[in-house]
Amino acid sequence: MKSTLFAGLLVLSLMIGCSTATTSSSAPASSAETEAEVALVPETEAVPTYDVALSVPKMNCPFACWPKVEKVLQEQPGVESVTLAPQEDENIIDNPQVEIALKPGFDLQAALNALDAADFHNSTVVAAQ
């Protein structure tokens, strides 16, 4: 009985010890600072990782269209990354939107013109941050 209790306490202490994360920083964070940071970004709230979202209505397949749209946009100055918006089924584009993370030098109209030239007509901005 004592060995079972000891083993249980050992496992519990290991679990508690492993659950504390260590971070390296030049100054230790106070408890109030840590609580404030956690309160600012709840775990359930998604934080957008893009600057512009475009609707590309002519993008209808994930195997030919999406890679072409991604390439056209990646070639634009000021584009850091291009991501396909979440889809219900990975084999079908049911949400023809792309999310673009930007860096300085991006020209939105030039990007829309490039999509138009690549036969992805009528692309529009759906969100900008």
N, C-alpha and C positions, 0 to 999 in steps of 0.2 A: 504494500500500500504506500509506504514511504517513497519507494523508488518511482512509482507512478506519479505521485504528487510532485516529486522533485523533477521528473522528466517534463511534466506539464508546466511547471514554473520556469524551467529552462527554456522551453519552446516559447512561452509567453514573453520572457525577457528578451529573447533573440528577435521576436517579431517587433517588439516595441523598439528595440535598439536599431533595427533595420529601417524602421519607418521614419526616422529623423534624417532629413537631408542636410548635407553640409554644403555651404556655398563659400566661395572664396571672394572676398572683397577687401578693399583697403580699410574700411571702417565697419565694425560690427553693427548690424541693424538692431535697433531697439525693438522691444516687444510691440510697442505702439505703432512703429513704422511697419512692421510685418503685418499686423492686423489691418492697418489702413490699406496696404497693397492688396491683400486678399479681398477686402471689401470692395475695391474698385473694379476688379475683374472676377465676377462669379464664374465658377467652373462650368456652369451650364450655358453661359452666354458666349456665342461665337464672336470672335473678333475678326472683322474683315481683313484680308491680307492683300487686297487689291486696291488700285487707285481709280480704275475705270472698268466698267462692265459694259460689254457691247452685245447687242442682239444681232445674230447673223442668221436671218431666216432661211437663206439658201443652203445652210450647213445642215445636211440631213443624214449623214452617215459618219460613224466614228472611225472608219477605216481609210477613207479617201479624203472626204471633205475636211474633217477636223485637222488632220496633219497639214493639209494645204493652208487652212486658215492660220494655224499656229505658225507655219513657216513665213507666211506673208507678214504677219504681225511682228514676229521676232526680227525680221529684217528692217523694221522701222527704227530710226534713231530714237533713243530714249526709252526703249522697252527693255525692262529687266527680265520679266517672265510673262508667259501666257499660259493660262490654265483653263481647261474646259470646266464649265460650271457643273455641279453635281447632276447626274442623270439617274432616273429610276432603274434603267436597264443599261448595262455597259455595252450592249450590242446595238442600241438604238439611241439616236439623239432625240430626246423628247423635250429638252430644254436647250435651244440653240443659242446659248450665251457663252461668252468667254470673259474671263477676268484677267486684267492686265495690271501688273505691278510696274510702276514707272520710275524712271530716273530723269534727271534734267535733259531737256532737248526733245521731248516728245511733242509731235504735232498731230493732234487728233484728226484734223481734216485730211492730212496726208495719209493717215492710217485708213480712214474710211475710203478715200480714193483708191488706195492700194487694194483693199478688199473688193471694191467695185471693179477694178481692172482685172481681178482674178475671178470674175463672174460670181462674186458673192454680193449681189446687188441689194440695195435697200437696208444695209446694215445701219444700226442706230445706237446711240448711247442709252443705256437703261439705268445706269448709276454712275456717279462720280463722287469722289471724296476729296 
